[in-house]
Amino acid sequence: MPTSDNGAPAAVSASYTLPDRVSVSGGRVATGVLGHGPPVILVHGTPAWSYLWRGVAERLAEHHTVYLWDMLGFGDSHARPGVAPSIARQATTLTELVAHWGLEAPALVGHDIGGGVVARAHLMEEVPARALALVDAAVLGPWNTPFTDHQQHYAEAYRTMPVDVFGDLAAVRLRSAVQTPMSPEVADAYLAPWAGQQGQNRWIDQVAAVSYEDTRDVVHRLDTVTAPTLVLWGEQDGWLDPSVGANLAAAVPGARLRTVTGAGHFLPEDAPEATAHALVEFLNG
């Protein structure tokens, strides 16, 4: 059972840090809690960290208690040596965090591979959920982008690439996730966990660990979902085409499909107000 450094929930600071650290079976996880009301857990994707949710979390916290965490190998969370930060491992970690927080049936919101994580936690780890929201989610496969496929095939080449060259490549990749250009400060915040040789290795570790095999069983169980489900997608998502979202919504009984114009794959970054509004409307409905 995971343990934290302090027992009381703490708000995420204005400069964006997650204040708590929780020990789990796979490593040590950065977490934060803010707001009051029904519980909602936000799970980021790759190559992001919980920073992705900062604008959405503030708005959700007006109506809900919002739980944030950096997945193992991302942001300020670290996997134990030898632990691969796979979707299956992240789902187990989410299950442990739900128990640690003492939550009975939170709403689970997942972006990108975080969507695969919350779906697996709910359907394979049997984490009860009062609602599911899948945001530009990597669930239906195969969902690897061509760039991810290339990194997995040539992982050692990327791992041994000069640090400055890899940093430039990561920056270009990040820019393709949004429709509205990020400010230099925002881009730097996303890139900070991947800086230097250590960050480069972390990036490749998580790329090598993700696999559709971890969501294949989930897909086979999507027709058993009974929790209210929202599929939310950026209309200009260049990583996972909106048709993937339509197919995902069709696979979940009663799921609602909603798209946001002018937004790319990093929907919570491109359109935090529209994302928060859609989530609040769904969760309060």
C-alpha positions as CSV (number, residue, x, y, z in Angstrom):
1,M,0.0,0.0,0.0
2,P,1.5,3.4,-0.9
3,T,2.5,5.9,1.7
4,S,2.9,9.7,1.5
5,D,5.3,12.1,3.1
6,N,2.4,14.1,4.5
7,G,-1.2,13.0,5.1
8,A,-3.1,16.2,4.3
9,P,-4.0,17.1,0.7
10,A,-2.1,20.1,-0.5
11,A,-3.0,22.4,-3.4
12,V,-0.8,22.7,-6.5
13,S,1.2,25.9,-6.2
14,A,0.9,28.8,-8.6
15,S,4.3,28.0,-10.1
16,Y,3.1,24.5,-10.8
17,T,4.7,21.8,-8.7
18,L,3.1,18.7,-7.2
19,P,3.9,18.9,-3.5
20,D,3.4,15.4,-2.3
21,R,5.4,12.2,-2.9
22,V,3.8,8.8,-2.6
23,S,5.8,5.5,-2.6
24,V,4.1,2.8,-4.8
25,S,5.2,-0.7,-5.9
26,G,6.8,0.7,-9.0
27,G,8.6,3.7,-7.6
28,R,7.9,7.1,-6.2
29,V,5.1,9.3,-7.5
30,A,4.6,13.1,-7.4
31,T,1.0,14.0,-6.5
32,G,-1.2,16.9,-5.7
33,V,-4.8,17.6,-4.6
34,L,-6.9,20.7,-4.9
35,G,-10.5,21.9,-4.7
36,H,-13.6,20.4,-3.0
37,G,-16.4,18.2,-4.3
38,P,-16.7,14.9,-6.0
39,P,-13.3,13.3,-6.8
40,V,-11.8,13.5,-10.2
41,I,-8.4,12.0,-11.2
42,L,-6.5,13.5,-14.1
43,V,-4.0,11.3,-15.9
44,H,-1.7,12.9,-18.5
45,G,-0.1,11.2,-21.6
46,T,3.2,11.2,-23.4
47,P,5.5,13.1,-23.7
48,A,3.7,15.3,-21.2
49,W,3.4,15.4,-17.4
50,S,0.7,16.7,-15.1
51,Y,1.6,20.2,-16.1
52,L,-0.6,19.5,-19.1
53,W,-3.7,19.8,-16.8
54,R,-2.8,23.0,-14.9
55,G,-5.4,25.2,-16.6
56,V,-8.1,22.5,-16.6
57,A,-7.4,21.5,-13.0
58,E,-7.9,25.0,-11.6
59,R,-11.3,25.3,-13.3
60,L,-12.4,21.8,-12.3
61,A,-11.4,22.5,-8.7
62,E,-14.2,25.0,-8.5
63,H,-16.6,22.0,-8.5
64,H,-14.6,18.9,-7.7
65,T,-11.7,17.6,-5.7
66,V,-9.0,17.2,-8.3
67,Y,-6.2,14.6,-7.9
68,L,-3.1,15.0,-10.1
69,W,0.0,12.8,-10.5
70,D,3.0,12.4,-12.7
71,M,3.1,8.9,-14.2
72,L,6.2,6.8,-13.4
73,G,9.1,8.0,-15.5
74,F,7.4,11.4,-16.2
75,G,7.7,14.8,-14.6
76,D,8.8,14.4,-11.0
77,S,7.9,10.7,-10.6
78,H,10.6,8.0,-10.9
79,A,10.3,4.3,-11.5
80,R,12.4,1.9,-9.5
81,P,15.4,0.5,-11.3
82,G,14.3,-2.3,-13.6
83,V,10.7,-1.2,-13.6
84,A,9.4,-0.4,-17.1
85,P,6.9,2.6,-17.2
86,S,4.4,0.6,-19.3
87,I,0.7,1.3,-19.5
88,A,0.0,-1.8,-17.4
89,R,2.4,-0.5,-14.7
90,Q,0.8,2.9,-14.8
91,A,-2.6,1.4,-14.4
92,T,-1.4,-0.6,-11.4
93,T,0.0,2.6,-9.9
94,L,-3.3,4.4,-10.5
95,T,-5.0,1.6,-8.6
96,E,-2.6,2.0,-5.7
97,L,-3.2,5.7,-5.6
98,V,-6.9,5.4,-5.6
99,A,-6.5,3.1,-2.5
100,H,-4.0,5.6,-1.0
101,W,-6.4,8.5,-1.4
102,G,-9.3,6.4,0.0
103,L,-11.5,7.0,-3.0
104,E,-14.5,4.8,-3.7
105,A,-15.6,5.6,-7.3
106,P,-13.8,8.7,-8.6
107,A,-14.2,10.1,-12.1
108,L,-11.3,9.0,-14.2
109,V,-10.0,11.3,-16.9
110,G,-7.1,10.2,-19.2
111,H,-5.3,11.9,-22.1
112,D,-3.3,10.1,-24.8
113,I,-1.8,7.0,-23.2
114,G,-3.4,8.2,-19.9
115,G,-6.7,7.2,-21.6
116,G,-5.3,3.7,-21.9
117,V,-4.2,3.8,-18.3
118,V,-7.6,4.8,-16.9
119,A,-9.4,2.4,-19.1
120,R,-7.1,-0.5,-18.1
121,A,-7.3,0.5,-14.4
122,H,-11.1,0.4,-14.6
123,L,-11.6,-2.7,-16.8
124,M,-8.6,-4.8,-15.9
125,E,-7.7,-3.7,-12.3
126,E,-11.4,-3.2,-11.4
127,V,-11.1,0.3,-10.1
128,P,-14.7,1.6,-9.7
129,A,-15.4,4.8,-11.6
130,R,-18.5,7.0,-11.5
131,A,-17.5,8.4,-14.9
132,L,-14.8,8.0,-17.6
133,A,-13.5,10.8,-19.9
134,L,-11.1,9.7,-22.6
135,V,-9.3,12.7,-24.1
136,D,-7.4,12.2,-27.5
137,A,-6.9,8.8,-26.0
138,A,-4.6,5.9,-27.0
139,V,-7.0,3.0,-26.5
140,L,-8.0,1.6,-29.9
141,G,-5.0,0.3,-31.7
142,P,-2.6,0.2,-33.2
143,W,-2.2,3.8,-31.9
144,N,1.5,4.4,-32.2
145,T,2.4,7.4,-34.4
146,P,5.0,6.8,-37.1
147,F,7.5,8.7,-35.0
148,T,6.9,6.5,-32.0
149,D,7.3,3.4,-34.2
150,H,10.6,4.7,-35.5
151,Q,11.9,5.4,-32.0
152,Q,11.0,1.9,-30.8
153,H,12.7,0.3,-33.8
154,Y,15.9,2.4,-33.3
155,A,15.8,3.0,-29.6
156,E,19.6,2.7,-29.1
157,A,20.2,5.2,-31.9
158,Y,17.9,7.7,-30.2
159,R,19.4,6.9,-26.8
160,T,23.0,7.6,-28.0
161,M,22.1,10.7,-30.1
162,P,24.0,13.8,-29.1
163,V,22.0,15.5,-26.3
164,D,21.6,18.8,-28.1
165,V,20.4,17.1,-31.3
166,F,17.9,15.0,-29.3
167,G,16.7,18.2,-27.5
168,D,16.0,19.9,-30.8
169,L,14.1,16.8,-32.0
170,A,12.0,16.7,-28.8
171,A,11.2,20.4,-29.2
172,V,10.0,20.0,-32.8
173,R,7.9,17.0,-31.7
174,L,6.3,18.9,-28.9
175,R,5.4,21.8,-31.2
176,S,3.4,19.4,-33.4
177,A,1.1,18.5,-30.5
178,V,-0.7,21.9,-30.5
179,Q,-2.4,24.2,-33.0
180,T,-1.7,27.4,-31.0
181,P,2.1,27.8,-30.6
182,M,3.3,27.5,-27.1
183,S,5.2,30.4,-25.4
184,P,8.9,29.7,-24.8
185,E,8.2,29.4,-21.1
186,V,5.5,26.8,-21.6
187,A,7.6,24.8,-24.1
188,D,10.5,24.8,-21.7
189,A,8.2,23.5,-18.9
190,Y,7.2,20.5,-21.1
191,L,10.8,19.8,-22.1
192,A,12.4,20.2,-18.7
193,P,11.8,16.6,-17.6
194,W,13.6,15.4,-20.8
195,A,16.6,17.6,-20.5
196,G,20.2,16.3,-20.6
197,Q,21.4,12.7,-20.9
198,Q,19.2,11.6,-18.0
199,G,16.1,13.1,-19.5
200,Q,16.9,11.6,-22.9
201,N,17.2,8.2,-21.4
202,R,13.9,8.7,-19.5
203,W,12.2,9.7,-22.8
204,I,13.4,6.5,-24.6
205,D,12.6,4.4,-21.5
206,Q,8.9,5.4,-21.7
207,V,8.8,5.1,-25.5
208,A,10.2,1.6,-25.4
209,A,7.7,0.6,-22.7
210,V,4.4,1.6,-24.3
211,S,2.6,-1.0,-26.3
212,Y,-0.8,-1.7,-27.7
213,E,-0.6,-5.1,-26.0
214,D,-1.4,-3.2,-22.8
215,T,-4.7,-2.0,-24.2
216,R,-5.7,-4.9,-26.4
217,D,-7.6,-6.6,-23.6
218,V,-9.2,-3.3,-22.7
219,V,-10.6,-3.0,-26.2
220,H,-12.2,-6.4,-25.9
221,R,-14.0,-5.2,-22.8
222,L,-15.1,-1.7,-23.9
223,D,-18.6,-3.0,-24.6
224,T,-18.9,-3.9,-20.9
225,V,-18.4,-0.3,-19.7
226,T,-21.5,0.9,-17.7
227,A,-20.0,4.2,-16.3
228,P,-21.1,7.3,-18.2
229,T,-18.3,8.0,-20.7
230,L,-17.2,11.1,-22.6
231,V,-14.8,10.9,-25.6
232,L,-13.3,14.3,-26.1
233,W,-11.0,15.1,-29.0
234,G,-9.1,18.0,-30.6
235,E,-10.6,18.5,-34.1
236,Q,-7.1,19.2,-35.5
237,D,-5.4,16.3,-33.7
238,G,-2.4,15.4,-35.9
239,W,-1.2,12.5,-33.8
240,L,-4.5,10.6,-33.4
241,D,-7.0,11.4,-36.0
242,P,-10.5,12.4,-34.8
243,S,-11.9,9.4,-36.6
244,V,-10.2,7.3,-33.9
245,G,-12.2,9.2,-31.3
246,A,-15.4,8.5,-33.2
247,N,-14.6,4.8,-33.3
248,L,-13.8,4.8,-29.6
249,A,-17.1,6.4,-28.7
250,A,-18.9,3.9,-30.9
251,A,-17.2,1.0,-29.0
252,V,-18.4,2.2,-25.6
253,P,-22.2,1.8,-24.9
254,G,-23.8,5.2,-24.6
255,A,-20.6,7.2,-24.9
256,R,-20.8,10.8,-25.8
257,L,-18.5,12.2,-28.5
258,R,-17.4,15.8,-28.4
259,T,-14.7,17.6,-30.5
260,V,-13.1,20.9,-29.9
261,T,-12.3,23.2,-32.8
262,G,-8.9,24.8,-33.2
263,A,-7.2,22.3,-30.9
264,G,-4.6,19.6,-31.6
265,H,-3.5,16.5,-29.7
266,F,-2.6,18.3,-26.5
267,L,-6.2,19.4,-26.1
268,P,-5.9,20.5,-22.5
269,E,-3.0,22.8,-23.5
270,D,-4.6,24.2,-26.7
271,A,-8.0,24.8,-25.2
272,P,-8.0,24.5,-21.4
273,E,-11.3,26.5,-20.9
274,A,-13.2,24.4,-23.5
275,T,-11.7,21.2,-22.1
276,A,-12.7,22.1,-18.6
277,H,-16.2,23.3,-19.7
278,A,-16.8,20.0,-21.5
279,L,-15.6,18.0,-18.5
280,V,-17.6,20.0,-15.9
281,E,-20.8,19.8,-18.1
282,F,-20.3,16.0,-18.4
283,L,-19.4,15.3,-14.8
284,N,-22.2,17.5,-13.5
285,G,-24.8,16.1,-15.9
